[in-house]
Amino acid sequence: MSKQNIVCESISYSIGDKNILQNISLSVGQEKTGLVGSNGVGKTTLIRLLVGELKPQLGTIFVDGKIGYLPQNFVTNKEGSIAAVLGIEQKLLALEKIGSGNATQPDFDIIGDDWDVLERAKAALSKVNLGHLDLSRIVESLSGGETTRVFFARLLLNDPDFLILDEPTNNLDYASRLALYDSIKSFNGGILVVSHDRQLLSFMDQIMELSKLGIKTYGGNYDEYVEQKRIEQEALEQDLIDAQKFLKKTRRVVQETKEKYEKRVSMGNKERREGGQPKMFLDYHKGRAEVTKSKLEARTDKQIDTAKDKISLAKSKLEQKDFLDFDLETTRVHNSKIVLDIQKITFAYSGCQPIIKDFSMTVVGPKRLAITGSNGSGKTTLLKLIMGQL
């Protein structure tokens, strides 16, 4: 049996009176696993439980091995260097002092046995297509996609047994995504990745779907999951249709049975009255008829309850999804209004070449624009300049 890096047994987590996760059990090992599910269903909460950022109120989590975790919204010191993000800044300073002959014993203690730390750091950055970056470069000068890849390089540098990645391709351009895909495909350990990126999910060995019904594992990549899910959904929907038809038929049969019974009782009463039967005899038959009617109603009620239970069971297996609905007003911006006017701006981060140079742009009226470009080309910097944050 293959090694299981993470095993969860019946874990539950809630905030106040809202149940986020309830009775979730799973195990993941050396395979590559994609975790999918609707927004808000608890995917990020689940992986925060797995890495120990949160504690389950019920159940247990067992972890075997070193876990590398890339959160969706990581926090870092933007004024720090890439070396600081990689966690090797002090080691590089110690190496520099040793190389210049100015080292003391603490410098050797800091290095320990990690004499090739510089080479390993550059190799980790190269794996995510950032080998050209200087380790002294400050984080603030990096794009969102570059920052994400630096954090991924930090995971690789720490040589983990298992990776947990939360939406790792969110801020990446196409070239950066390809570099990350290659790193994920070549990683020798297990991976659990939360993502809506179908191309990334196509590299997975299995897909775990988290829903309000719990968690379920599907063998194969995302395309195979979609097909399995389609077949499963069609079968469940047909079960519901069949259950509804069964209830309708049961109600019709019950109604027909009651009508036949009422007709038979009415005819019997008529015959007995016209036959001049004694009142005692008529009362006896009336009592028997009421007992029979009560038994009939109990039996038919049970038949309808059984049919309703079939519908409830079919519905319980179908996930009820909540859909967002927005009613947005149309814009009130006049067609001739100048919304934005930029004239020949230049901007550079400290110690770097200008990332934006002699740039001009004018936006008139209710236009909708997309700013595109590769990671590091200055998209976010431009937006921050427009918003006055830079």
C-alpha positions in Angstrom: 0.0 0.0 0.0 1.3 3.5 -0.9 2.2 5.9 1.8 -0.6 8.2 3.0 0.7 11.7 3.8 -2.6 13.0 5.2 -5.5 11.2 6.7 -8.6 12.9 8.0 -11.3 11.0 10.0 -14.7 12.6 10.5 -13.6 16.2 10.9 -16.1 19.0 11.4 -15.6 22.7 11.5 -18.1 25.5 12.1 -18.1 29.3 12.7 -20.8 30.2 15.2 -23.9 28.3 14.2 -22.8 27.9 10.6 -21.4 24.5 9.7 -18.6 24.9 7.2 -17.5 21.3 7.1 -19.3 18.3 8.6 -18.0 14.7 9.1 -15.4 14.9 6.3 -13.0 11.9 5.9 -10.3 11.6 3.3 -6.7 10.3 2.7 -4.1 11.5 0.2 -0.7 10.2 -0.5 1.8 10.3 -3.4 -0.8 10.9 -6.1 -1.6 14.3 -7.5 -5.1 15.3 -6.3 -7.3 18.1 -7.5 -9.8 19.5 -5.0 -12.8 21.1 -6.7 -16.2 22.5 -5.5 -18.4 25.5 -5.7 -17.1 28.8 -4.2 -17.9 29.1 -0.5 -18.2 25.3 0.0 -15.2 25.2 2.3 -12.2 24.2 0.2 -9.8 26.8 1.6 -11.1 26.0 5.1 -10.4 22.3 4.6 -6.8 22.8 3.5 -6.2 25.3 6.4 -7.2 22.5 8.7 -4.9 20.1 6.9 -1.9 22.4 7.4 -2.7 23.2 11.0 -3.7 26.8 10.6 -7.2 25.8 12.0 -8.2 23.1 14.4 -11.2 20.8 13.8 -13.9 20.9 16.4 -14.5 17.2 15.9 -12.4 14.4 14.3 -8.7 13.9 13.8 -6.1 14.7 11.2 -2.9 12.7 10.8 0.1 14.1 8.8 3.1 12.0 7.9 6.0 14.0 6.2 7.0 17.6 5.5 4.1 19.6 4.0 4.8 22.6 1.7 1.8 25.0 1.6 1.1 27.8 -0.9 -1.9 29.8 0.3 -4.2 31.7 -2.0 -3.5 35.0 -0.3 0.0 34.9 1.1 1.4 37.8 3.2 5.0 38.9 2.8 7.2 41.9 3.6 7.1 43.8 0.3 10.3 45.7 1.2 12.2 42.4 1.8 14.3 40.7 -0.8 13.7 37.5 -2.8 16.3 35.9 -0.6 14.3 36.8 2.5 11.2 35.2 0.9 13.2 32.0 0.2 14.4 32.1 3.9 18.1 32.1 3.0 19.0 35.8 3.5 21.1 35.1 6.6 22.9 32.2 5.0 23.8 34.2 1.9 25.2 37.0 4.2 27.2 34.3 6.1 28.6 32.9 2.8 29.6 36.4 1.7 31.5 37.0 5.0 33.2 33.6 4.7 34.2 34.3 1.1 35.7 37.6 2.1 37.6 36.2 5.1 35.6 38.2 7.7 33.6 35.3 9.1 33.2 34.4 12.7 32.0 31.1 14.3 28.3 32.1 14.2 28.5 32.5 10.4 29.7 28.9 10.1 26.9 27.8 12.5 24.3 29.6 10.2 25.6 27.7 7.2 25.8 24.3 8.8 26.0 21.7 6.0 24.1 23.9 3.5 27.1 25.1 1.5 25.3 24.8 -1.8 22.3 26.9 -0.7 23.0 29.6 -3.4 23.0 27.0 -6.2 19.9 25.3 -4.8 18.1 28.6 -4.6 18.9 29.5 -8.2 17.8 26.0 -9.3 14.5 26.4 -7.5 13.9 29.8 -9.2 14.9 28.3 -12.6 12.2 25.6 -12.2 9.6 28.3 -12.1 11.1 30.3 -14.9 12.6 33.0 -12.7 16.3 32.1 -12.9 17.1 35.6 -14.3 16.0 37.3 -11.0 18.7 38.6 -8.6 18.2 37.3 -5.1 18.6 40.8 -3.7 15.7 42.2 -5.7 12.9 43.6 -3.5 9.5 41.9 -3.5 7.6 45.1 -4.2 9.2 45.4 -7.6 7.8 41.9 -8.6 4.4 41.4 -10.3 1.7 39.3 -8.5 2.5 36.3 -10.8 6.3 36.6 -10.1 5.7 36.8 -6.4 3.5 33.6 -6.5 6.3 31.8 -8.4 8.9 33.0 -5.9 6.8 31.5 -3.1 6.5 28.2 -5.0 10.2 28.2 -5.5 10.5 28.5 -1.7 8.4 25.3 -1.3 10.7 23.5 -3.7 13.8 24.7 -1.9 12.6 23.2 1.4 12.3 19.8 -0.3 8.8 18.8 1.0 7.2 15.4 0.8 3.8 16.8 -0.1 2.5 20.0 -1.5 -0.8 21.8 -0.8 -1.5 24.6 -3.3 -4.5 26.9 -3.1 -5.4 28.5 -6.5 -1.7 28.7 -7.5 -2.3 29.9 -11.1 -4.6 32.8 -10.2 -2.1 35.6 -11.0 0.0 33.9 -13.6 0.2 34.7 -17.3 0.3 31.9 -19.9 4.1 31.5 -19.9 4.2 31.5 -16.1 1.4 28.9 -15.9 3.4 26.6 -18.3 6.4 26.9 -16.0 4.3 26.1 -12.9 2.7 23.1 -14.8 6.1 21.7 -15.5 7.2 22.0 -11.9 4.0 20.3 -10.7 4.3 17.5 -13.2 7.9 16.8 -12.3 7.4 17.0 -8.5 8.1 13.5 -7.1 5.9 13.8 -4.0 2.1 14.0 -3.5 0.1 17.1 -4.3 -3.3 18.4 -3.3 -4.3 21.5 -5.4 -7.4 23.6 -5.1 -8.0 25.2 -8.5 -10.5 26.3 -11.2 -7.7 26.0 -13.8 -8.9 23.1 -16.0 -5.5 22.7 -17.7 -3.8 22.3 -14.3 -6.5 19.8 -13.2 -5.9 17.8 -16.3 -2.5 16.8 -14.8 -4.1 15.2 -11.7 -4.4 11.5 -10.9 -7.7 11.9 -9.1 -10.3 14.6 -8.3 -11.9 15.2 -5.0 -15.2 17.0 -5.1 -16.3 18.9 -1.9 -20.0 19.8 -1.8 -22.7 20.3 0.8 -23.2 16.5 0.6 -19.6 15.9 1.7 -16.5 14.8 -0.2 -16.2 12.2 -2.9 -13.2 11.0 -4.9 -13.2 10.3 -8.6 -10.4 8.5 -10.3 -8.7 10.2 -13.2 -8.1 13.8 -14.2 -10.6 16.6 -14.5 -11.9 15.6 -18.0 -12.6 12.1 -16.7 -14.2 13.6 -13.5 -16.6 15.7 -15.6 -17.7 12.7 -17.6 -18.2 10.5 -14.5 -20.1 13.4 -12.9 -22.3 13.9 -15.9 -23.3 10.2 -15.9 -23.8 10.2 -12.2 -25.9 13.4 -12.3 -28.1 12.1 -15.1 -28.7 8.9 -13.1 -29.6 10.8 -10.0 -31.9 13.1 -11.9 -33.6 10.1 -13.5 -34.1 8.6 -10.0 -35.9 11.8 -9.0 -38.1 11.7 -12.0 -38.9 8.1 -11.5 -39.7 8.8 -7.8 -42.0 11.6 -8.8 -43.8 9.4 -11.3 -44.1 6.7 -8.7 -45.8 9.2 -6.3 -48.2 10.3 -8.9 -49.1 6.8 -9.9 -49.5 5.8 -6.2 -51.8 8.7 -5.5 -53.9 7.7 -8.6 -54.1 4.1 -7.5 -55.0 5.1 -3.9 -57.8 7.4 -5.2 -59.2 4.7 -7.4 -59.1 2.2 -4.5 -60.9 4.6 -2.2 -63.5 5.4 -4.9 -64.2 1.7 -5.5 -64.5 1.0 -1.8 -66.9 3.9 -1.2 -69.0 2.8 -4.2 -69.1 -0.8 -2.9 -70.0 0.3 0.6 -72.7 2.6 -0.7 -74.3 -0.1 -2.8 -74.2 -2.6 0.1 -75.9 -0.1 2.4 -78.6 0.6 -0.2 -79.3 -3.1 -0.7 -79.6 -3.7 3.1 -81.9 -0.7 3.6 -84.1 -1.7 0.7 -84.2 -5.3 2.0 -85.7 -4.2 5.2 -82.8 -5.4 7.4 -83.1 -4.8 11.2 -81.4 -1.7 12.6 -79.0 -3.8 14.7 -77.8 -5.6 11.5 -77.4 -2.3 9.7 -75.3 -0.9 12.6 -73.1 -4.0 12.7 -72.3 -3.6 9.0 -71.7 0.1 9.4 -69.2 -0.5 12.2 -67.3 -3.1 10.1 -67.2 -0.7 7.2 -65.7 2.0 9.4 -63.0 -0.4 10.6 -62.2 -1.6 7.1 -62.1 2.1 5.9 -59.6 2.9 8.7 -57.4 0.0 7.7 -57.6 1.0 4.1 -56.7 4.6 4.8 -53.7 3.5 7.0 -52.5 1.2 4.2 -52.9 3.9 1.5 -51.3 6.5 3.7 -48.3 4.2 4.1 -48.1 3.7 0.3 -48.0 7.5 -0.3 -45.4 8.0 2.5 -43.2 5.3 0.9 -43.5 7.2 -2.4 -42.6 10.5 -0.8 -39.6 8.9 1.0 -38.3 7.8 -2.5 -38.5 11.5 -3.6 -36.7 12.7 -0.4 -34.0 10.1 -0.9 -33.5 11.0 -4.5 -33.3 14.7 -3.6 -30.8 14.1 -0.8 -28.4 12.7 -3.3 -28.6 15.8 -5.6 -26.6 18.8 -4.5 -28.7 21.9 -4.2 -26.6 24.8 -5.4 -27.0 28.5 -4.6 -26.7 30.8 -7.5 -25.6 34.5 -7.2 -27.8 37.0 -9.0 -26.8 40.6 -9.5 -28.9 43.4 -10.8 -26.5 46.2 -11.8 -27.5 49.6 -13.0 -26.2 50.7 -16.4 -23.4 53.3 -16.2 -24.3 57.0 -15.8 -21.0 58.2 -17.3 -21.6 60.6 -20.2 -20.2 59.6 -23.5 -17.9 62.7 -23.7 -16.7 62.7 -20.1 -13.0 62.2 -19.6 -12.7 59.5 -17.0 -8.9 59.1 -17.0 -6.1 61.1 -18.5 -2.5 60.0 -18.1 0.3 62.0 -19.7 3.8 60.7 -20.1 4.3 59.1 -16.7 7.4 57.1 -15.7 7.8 54.9 -12.7 10.6 52.8 -11.3 10.9 50.8 -8.1 13.9 51.5 -5.9 17.1 50.2 -7.5 15.4 49.0 -10.6 14.9 50.1 -14.2 11.7 52.0 -15.0 8.8 49.5 -15.3 6.6 52.2 -16.9 8.2 54.8 -19.1 6.7 57.8 -20.9 3.3 56.2 -20.8 0.1 58.1 -21.9 -3.6 57.0 -21.9 -6.9 58.7 -22.1 -10.3 57.0 -21.3 -13.4 58.9 -22.4 -17.0 57.8 -21.6 -18.3 54.5 -20.3 -15.7 52.3 -21.9 -14.7 48.9 -20.6 -11.0 48.1 -20.9 -8.9 45.1 -20.3 -5.2 45.6 -19.3 -3.2 42.6 -20.5 0.4 41.7 -20.6 2.9 39.2 -19.2 3.8 39.0 -15.5 6.2 41.8 -14.6 5.1 44.1 -17.5 3.6 46.6 -15.1 -0.2 46.0 -15.1 -0.7 46.1 -11.3 1.8 49.0 -11.0 -0.2 51.0 -13.5 -3.4 50.4 -11.6 -1.7 51.5 -8.3 -0.5 54.6 -10.0 -4.0 55.3 -11.3 -5.5 54.7 -7.8 -2.8 57.0 -6.2 -1.3 54.1 -4.2 2.1 54.8 -5.9 
